[in-house]
Amino acid sequence: MPILRITFYAVRNAQSVERNMHHRIVILTLLLLTASCVPPPADRPWAYADMRGLDTADALQPSLDLIAIYTRQNGSDFQIRLDLLDLETAFDFDLYIVLDTSPGGLREVFLNAVPSAATSITNLTATALEWDLLLILPAHDSPRAYLSTESSPSAHLIPRLVRDPWLDTVTVSLSRHHLPTGGHIALQVFTTAPGQHLAADSIGPVRSDASPPTNRAPLLLAFWDTFPAHSPAQALRRWDGAHTGPTGERHGLRYVLDSAERYGLPVALLDLKTPASLAALRYLGGMAQIQRLLDRRLLILPDVAYGEPAQASVASSRRAAQTFGLPASQFVYTAFPFLQPAYRAQFANLPIYQSASHLTHWKNTILIPLPAPDAPQATTDGPSPDVRRALLETALSPDPADLVVLGGSLPHSTWGDADMAASTFAWLAAHPWIQPLDGNALLTFPAPQSFHAPRSPENASSPASTWLTDLRAAPDNVITDLAWQTYFTLTAPTDDAQLRALRANYFGQIGILLAASRWAENPFRLSECSIDFDADGENECLLASTTFFAIIETDGARLTHLFYRDENSPHQLIGPTAQFWIGISDPSLWDLSTGRTADPGQIMGAFSDTEETLQNYDFTFPPNGSLSLTSADGTRVKIYYLTDNGVIVEYHTATPVTTRIPLVVDPQAFFFGEVGYHAVLGPNFWRWGPEGGPMVNIQSTSPMRAQGFTASYPFLSLPEDPNLDYPLGHYFPFPLSLIEITVSKIAVIEITVNK
């Protein structure tokens, strides 16, 4: 008797070891009670060429439902593999395999010689083969083989059995040296409830030299909301988050990527190629894996229309992809109900009258349906029962254009669960009757239906469209690019009506960015408070020279934007957090009626005080060329001086106050580059900026503290830890650095630039 061997699959994720140990021990105990002697492991995975037959999911009990059969020669063994719809960890059925190994079986000889088995075998094999060999694999006894010429189990031909409840397979191995055969083998398989005489299900007869089934189940895995990351905290949570996802377990994009790479299954990440997502992923260290998967053709990365107008945001997506070394795509994705004619294929949320199980086409563009937001698809036991049945029905469908599309919004999908992703990818990869589709396969897949497209998005109107004319007429420079990125952020598709209403409060900043863009093309000197740049009904104050452009709001006396122009190009130095991320605060705190304070977590510019943030200030222009702003109650005065090197601010207060300065030096360097940011902190001194770009210096006569988004970088190579006290910068929007200054009575703060 060979050495007893138990097939036991390791926990698939290191983070899952502790919580899975008890579950695995229970399963191991069950396997020890039910497993028989097994052969050494196969030297290659089971392949599509080994398949001999498929069967419908028609048994009343999933654990008795035979759906696929395979045969192969593996070394000195003849092996039979059976796929069941859902194999239980406790072997709860009897398995009978009849084999016709030579012309003219002799089953009647056996039935006469072994009358105790006559009733069961007669019922099972009434329409089966004239068999020469019978394998009986009971639920609660040892496997045995009967030659049709003998009345006792064969002493030499001993079936060896591997039951894999994780992959829902049973593999039977027989020594070819003791197998009576004159050539190829025909076989049929039956399952019964333990000790019962009637077949619960059967598959076959099939021949061991038969060709694989003509059809397989084409499968597309497609996800959106793949990496919405506006801060290090969001990036880590969406990459490897703790207590997140629909089940509250560890969840993130890394588990989809790790499983795709490990099991060789292609996936489509529909909206990853946006500047914010790619920059955050690069910062997190995930781009190397993306490149590996692309090299293996395991990733479909469409260009993305991530804001309005769609064509402009698609161009921005392609630019960001090129920056990070990713190729342009023949695919495009947009959540808007409009089509992009310049692409061979588009992932589209097709109307309800279009089939979700077929590709279609519009003119020369293939339209690929998105998965429906149904019940969970991935589970710890592999695909859900409904998914398995859908795959099997598609594999057996006579329509070669049928396919199954799975996936969905990743943060709401169990596919990102640490345990469920590995289990489900492993199951799909282990079933050769499933055919995962990569990009090339999608482009050649049948698309028989025609689609009537809606009107072009360029003719559509939206609450934000009033700014489009100015955006399109703006000069071609870095600040205009920043204005477009802000516009895309504010028009990004969302089903959240409250978020759309929140964004409407922040469109005015587009006007300020465009004013700075025009100044950058034709610098001028001006000090005035008579222009409403952001169309909010209140004039802003402007301090401009040929080198600096500063916007000061009179509510709060805040320096909302500061730009610097050198001999090469303009640079943004200060900006509001709302330029990069809307919805920082808990939604329960949003007040849509309060304008720019609707999202209370926003820091709307420099010298934004933590108390009485937006109180009204009166302004004057003293003879020395400064701008002086005094609060309505006379307790605070902020005086701004524009110098050749930057801005000096005198702050006078009757009571101690904390004020903040958000530095956003050269945002394009983060979103469209692969540069790092440097920080230097000294006594009442902070220096911050990107490699190769301007460094901003903040010097204060009052105590200050400062931190950048880079503060949590050492923690980003680890899974999110809910018990870890992350630094404050972990929660800053990219690419923010925040300075807090405590003013007791008088403070002088100087903002300068190192060229």
Backbone hydrogen bonds, N-H to C=O, Kabsch-Sander energy under -0.5 kcal/mol:
donor,donor_aa,acceptor,acceptor_aa,energy
7,T,5,R,-0.5
8,F,6,I,-0.7
16,S,13,N,-2.0
17,V,14,A,-1.3
20,N,16,S,-1.6
21,M,17,V,-1.2
21,M,18,E,-0.6
22,H,18,E,-0.5
24,R,20,N,-2.6
25,I,21,M,-2.4
26,V,22,H,-2.0
27,I,23,H,-1.9
28,L,24,R,-2.9
29,T,25,I,-2.3
30,L,26,V,-2.0
31,L,27,I,-2.6
32,L,28,L,-2.4
33,L,29,T,-1.5
34,T,30,L,-1.4
35,A,31,L,-3.2
36,S,161,L,-0.5
50,D,47,A,-1.5
51,M,48,Y,-1.6
52,R,69,I,-2.9
53,G,69,I,-1.5
55,D,67,I,-2.3
58,D,56,T,-1.5
64,L,61,Q,-2.2
65,D,62,P,-1.3
66,L,64,L,-0.8
67,I,83,D,-3.0
68,A,83,D,-1.3
69,I,53,G,-2.1
70,Y,81,R,-2.3
71,T,50,D,-2.1
72,R,79,Q,-1.7
74,N,72,R,-0.5
74,N,77,D,-2.6
77,D,74,N,-1.8
78,F,174,L,-3.0
79,Q,72,R,-3.0
79,Q,77,D,-0.5
80,I,172,V,-2.8
81,R,70,Y,-1.9
82,L,170,V,-2.8
83,D,68,A,-2.4
84,L,168,D,-2.5
85,L,62,P,-0.6
85,L,65,D,-2.1
86,D,62,P,-1.3
91,F,89,T,-0.6
92,D,90,A,-0.7
94,D,192,T,-2.5
95,L,137,L,-2.2
96,Y,190,F,-2.5
97,I,135,L,-2.4
98,V,188,Q,-2.7
99,L,133,L,-2.9
100,D,186,A,-3.4
101,T,99,L,-0.8
106,L,131,W,-1.4
109,V,106,L,-0.9
110,F,106,L,-1.2
111,L,107,R,-2.4
112,N,108,E,-2.0
113,A,109,V,-1.5
114,V,110,F,-2.2
117,A,114,V,-1.6
118,A,115,P,-1.0
119,T,115,P,-0.5
121,I,117,A,-2.5
122,T,118,A,-2.5
123,N,119,T,-2.0
124,L,120,S,-2.2
125,T,121,I,-2.9
128,A,125,T,-1.0
131,W,129,L,-1.5
132,D,99,L,-2.9
133,L,99,L,-2.0
134,L,146,Y,-2.8
135,L,97,I,-3.2
136,I,134,L,-0.5
136,I,144,R,-2.8
137,L,95,L,-3.2
137,L,135,L,-0.5
144,R,136,I,-2.2
146,Y,134,L,-3.1
148,S,132,D,-2.6
150,E,147,L,-2.0
154,S,145,A,-3.2
158,I,156,H,-1.2
160,R,173,S,-2.1
161,L,37,C,-1.1
162,V,171,T,-2.4
164,D,162,V,-0.5
164,D,169,T,-2.9
168,D,164,D,-1.2
169,T,164,D,-1.7
170,V,82,L,-2.2
171,T,162,V,-2.7
172,V,80,I,-3.2
173,S,160,R,-2.6
174,L,78,F,-2.4
176,R,76,S,-2.9
178,H,175,S,-0.9
179,L,176,R,-0.5
181,T,179,L,-0.8
182,G,101,T,-2.2
186,A,100,D,-2.0
187,L,206,V,-2.8
188,Q,98,V,-2.1
189,V,203,I,-2.5
190,F,96,Y,-2.8
191,T,201,D,-2.4
192,T,94,D,-2.1
196,Q,193,A,-2.6
200,A,191,T,-3.5
201,D,191,T,-1.2
203,I,189,V,-2.0
206,V,187,L,-2.4
208,S,185,I,-3.4
210,A,207,R,-1.7
217,A,433,W,-2.7
219,L,435,Q,-2.3
220,L,404,V,-2.6
222,A,220,L,-0.6
222,A,406,L,-2.8
223,F,268,A,-2.7
224,W,408,G,-1.7
229,A,227,F,-1.2
233,A,730,H,-2.3
235,A,231,S,-2.7
236,L,232,P,-2.6
237,R,233,A,-2.2
238,R,234,Q,-2.7
239,W,235,A,-1.3
240,D,236,L,-3.2
241,G,237,R,-1.0
241,G,251,H,-2.6
244,T,249,E,-1.9
248,G,245,G,-1.0
249,E,244,T,-0.5
251,H,241,G,-2.1
252,G,416,G,-2.0
253,L,238,R,-3.0
254,R,239,W,-1.7
255,Y,252,G,-1.0
256,V,252,G,-0.7
256,V,253,L,-0.7
257,L,253,L,-2.4
258,D,254,R,-3.2
259,S,255,Y,-1.6
260,A,256,V,-2.5
261,E,257,L,-2.5
262,R,258,D,-2.5
263,Y,259,S,-2.6
264,G,260,A,-1.2
265,L,260,A,-1.0
267,V,298,L,-2.1
268,A,221,L,-2.9
269,L,267,V,-0.6
269,L,300,I,-2.0
270,L,223,F,-2.8
270,L,268,A,-0.8
272,L,269,L,-0.9
274,T,272,L,-2.2
278,L,274,T,-2.6
279,A,275,P,-2.3
280,A,276,A,-2.2
281,L,277,S,-2.4
282,R,278,L,-2.6
283,Y,279,A,-2.3
284,L,280,A,-1.9
285,G,281,L,-0.9
285,G,282,R,-0.7
286,G,281,L,-2.7
290,I,286,G,-1.6
291,Q,287,M,-2.3
292,R,288,A,-2.1
293,L,289,Q,-2.5
294,L,290,I,-2.2
295,D,291,Q,-2.4
296,R,292,R,-1.5
297,R,294,L,-1.5
298,L,293,L,-3.2
299,L,293,L,-0.6
300,I,267,V,-2.2
301,L,299,L,-0.6
303,D,331,F,-2.3
304,V,273,K,-0.5
305,A,333,Y,-2.9
306,Y,304,V,-1.0
313,S,309,P,-2.0
314,V,310,A,-2.4
315,A,311,Q,-1.8
316,S,312,A,-1.7
317,S,313,S,-2.3
318,R,314,V,-2.4
319,R,315,A,-2.0
320,A,316,S,-2.5
321,A,317,S,-2.4
322,Q,318,R,-2.3
323,T,319,R,-2.1
324,F,320,A,-1.7
325,G,322,Q,-1.5
326,L,321,A,-3.3
332,V,345,A,-1.3
333,Y,303,D,-2.5
334,T,347,F,-1.0
335,A,305,A,-0.7
338,F,336,F,-1.4
343,Y,340,Q,-1.2
344,R,330,Q,-0.8
345,A,330,Q,-1.9
346,Q,366,I,-3.0
347,F,332,V,-2.5
348,A,346,Q,-0.5
348,A,368,I,-2.8
350,L,348,A,-1.5
354,Q,351,P,-1.9
358,H,355,S,-0.7
359,L,446,P,-0.6
360,T,367,L,-2.1
361,H,449,Q,-1.5
362,W,365,T,-2.7
365,T,362,W,-2.6
366,I,344,R,-3.2
366,I,364,N,-0.5
367,L,360,T,-2.9
368,I,346,Q,-3.0
368,I,366,I,-0.5
370,L,348,A,-0.8
374,D,372,A,-2.2
379,T,382,G,-1.3
382,G,379,T,-1.6
384,S,377,Q,-2.4
388,R,384,S,-2.3
389,R,385,P,-2.3
390,A,386,D,-2.3
391,L,387,V,-2.5
392,L,388,R,-2.5
393,E,389,R,-2.8
394,T,390,A,-2.0
395,A,391,L,-2.3
396,L,392,L,-1.8
397,S,394,T,-0.8
402,D,399,D,-1.7
403,L,357,S,-1.7
404,V,218,P,-2.5
406,L,220,L,-3.0
406,L,404,V,-0.5
408,G,222,A,-2.1
410,L,224,W,-2.7
410,L,408,G,-0.6
412,H,409,S,-1.2
413,S,410,L,-1.7
416,G,413,S,-1.1
417,D,414,T,-1.6
418,A,250,R,-2.6
421,A,417,D,-2.7
422,A,418,A,-0.8
423,S,419,D,-2.1
424,T,420,M,-2.4
425,F,421,A,-2.8
426,A,422,A,-2.3
427,W,423,S,-1.9
428,L,424,T,-2.4
429,A,425,F,-2.6
430,A,426,A,-1.6
431,H,428,L,-1.2
434,I,431,H,-2.1
435,Q,217,A,-2.7
437,L,219,L,-2.9
442,L,438,D,-2.2
443,L,439,G,-1.9
444,T,440,N,-0.9
445,F,442,L,-0.9
449,Q,359,L,-0.8
451,F,361,H,-1.9
453,A,451,F,-0.7
459,N,456,S,-1.3
460,A,457,P,-1.4
465,S,462,S,-1.6
467,W,464,A,-2.1
468,L,465,S,-1.1
469,T,465,S,-0.6
471,L,467,W,-2.2
472,R,468,L,-2.7
473,A,469,T,-1.4
474,A,470,D,-0.7
474,A,471,L,-0.9
477,N,475,P,-1.4
481,D,477,N,-1.9
482,L,478,V,-2.1
483,A,479,I,-2.1
484,W,480,T,-2.4
485,Q,481,D,-2.4
486,T,482,L,-2.2
487,Y,483,A,-2.3
488,F,484,W,-2.8
489,T,485,Q,-2.2
490,L,486,T,-2.0
491,T,487,Y,-1.4
492,A,488,F,-0.6
492,A,489,T,-0.6
497,A,495,D,-1.0
500,R,496,D,-2.1
501,A,497,A,-2.1
502,L,498,Q,-2.1
503,R,499,L,-2.6
504,A,500,R,-1.3
505,N,502,L,-1.7
506,Y,503,R,-2.5
507,F,504,A,-0.6
509,Q,506,Y,-0.9
510,I,507,F,-2.0
511,G,508,G,-1.1
512,I,508,G,-0.9
513,L,509,Q,-2.2
514,L,510,I,-2.4
515,A,511,G,-1.9
516,A,512,I,-2.1
517,S,513,L,-2.1
518,R,514,L,-2.2
519,W,515,A,-2.0
520,A,516,A,-2.4
521,E,517,S,-1.2
522,N,518,R,-1.7
524,F,545,S,-0.5
526,L,544,A,-2.0
528,E,542,L,-1.8
531,I,540,E,-0.9
533,F,531,I,-1.1
535,A,532,D,-0.9
540,E,531,I,-3.1
541,C,552,I,-3.0
542,L,528,E,-3.5
543,L,550,A,-2.4
544,A,526,L,-2.9
545,S,548,F,-2.9
549,F,563,F,-2.0
550,A,543,L,-2.8
551,I,561,H,-2.3
552,I,541,C,-2.7
553,E,558,R,-2.5
556,G,554,T,-1.0
556,G,615,Q,-2.6
558,R,553,E,-1.0
559,L,606,A,-2.1
560,T,551,I,-1.0
560,T,558,R,-1.4
561,H,551,I,-1.2
562,L,574,I,-1.7
563,F,549,F,-2.2
564,Y,571,H,-3.0
565,R,547,T,-2.4
566,D,569,S,-1.9
571,H,564,Y,-2.9
573,L,562,L,-3.2
574,I,562,L,-1.6
575,G,662,P,-1.1
577,T,603,I,-1.9
579,Q,576,P,-1.6
580,F,577,T,-2.1
581,W,577,T,-1.4
589,L,586,D,-2.7
590,W,587,P,-1.2
591,D,598,A,-1.9
594,T,591,D,-1.8
597,T,594,T,-1.6
598,A,595,G,-2.1
602,Q,599,D,-2.2
604,M,602,Q,-0.7
605,G,603,I,-1.6
606,A,559,L,-3.1
607,F,660,R,-2.0
608,S,605,G,-0.6
608,S,660,R,-1.4
609,D,607,F,-0.8
610,T,658,T,-2.5
615,Q,612,E,-1.2
617,Y,554,T,-1.1
618,D,630,T,-3.1
620,T,628,S,-2.2
625,G,622,P,-1.8
627,L,640,Y,-2.3
628,S,620,T,-2.6
629,L,638,K,-2.5
630,T,618,D,-2.7
631,S,636,R,-2.7
632,A,616,N,-2.0
634,G,631,S,-1.8
637,V,652,H,-2.6
638,K,629,L,-2.6
639,I,650,E,-2.5
640,Y,627,L,-3.0
641,Y,648,I,-2.8
643,T,641,Y,-0.6
643,T,646,G,-2.9
647,V,751,I,-2.4
648,I,641,Y,-2.5
649,V,749,I,-3.0
650,E,639,I,-2.4
651,Y,649,V,-0.5
651,Y,747,A,-3.1
652,H,637,V,-3.0
652,H,650,E,-0.5
653,T,745,K,-2.7
654,A,635,T,-2.0
657,V,743,V,-2.4
659,T,657,V,-0.5
659,T,741,I,-2.6
660,R,608,S,-0.9
661,I,739,I,-2.5
663,L,661,I,-0.7
663,L,737,S,-3.3
664,V,573,L,-2.3
666,D,572,Q,-2.4
669,A,666,D,-1.7
670,F,666,D,-0.6
670,F,667,P,-1.2
671,F,667,P,-2.2
672,F,668,Q,-2.4
673,G,670,F,-0.6
675,V,669,A,-0.8
678,H,689,G,-3.0
680,V,687,R,-2.1
682,G,685,F,-2.7
685,F,682,G,-2.0
686,W,698,I,-2.0
687,R,680,V,-2.5
688,W,696,V,-2.1
689,G,678,H,-1.6
691,E,676,G,-2.6
693,G,690,P,-2.0
695,M,754,N,-1.6
696,V,688,W,-3.0
696,V,694,P,-0.5
697,N,752,T,-2.8
698,I,686,W,-3.0
699,Q,697,N,-0.5
699,Q,750,E,-2.3
700,S,684,N,-2.1
701,T,748,V,-1.3
705,R,740,E,-2.2
707,Q,738,L,-1.7
709,F,736,L,-1.9
711,A,708,G,-1.9
712,S,709,F,-0.8
713,Y,710,T,-1.8
715,F,712,S,-1.9
716,L,712,S,-0.6
716,L,713,Y,-1.6
718,L,715,F,-1.4
720,E,240,D,-2.4
724,L,721,D,-1.8
726,Y,724,L,-1.3
730,H,727,P,-1.7
731,Y,728,L,-2.0
732,F,729,G,-1.4
734,F,230,H,-2.4
736,L,733,P,-3.0
737,S,663,L,-2.0
738,L,707,Q,-2.8
739,I,661,I,-2.2
740,E,705,R,-2.9
741,I,659,T,-2.7
742,T,703,P,-2.1
743,V,657,V,-3.2
743,V,741,I,-0.7
744,S,742,T,-0.6
747,A,651,Y,-2.1
749,I,649,V,-2.8
749,I,747,A,-0.5
750,E,699,Q,-2.9
751,I,647,V,-3.4
752,T,697,N,-2.1
752,T,750,E,-0.6
753,V,645,N,-1.1
754,N,695,M,-3.1
755,K,753,V,-0.7
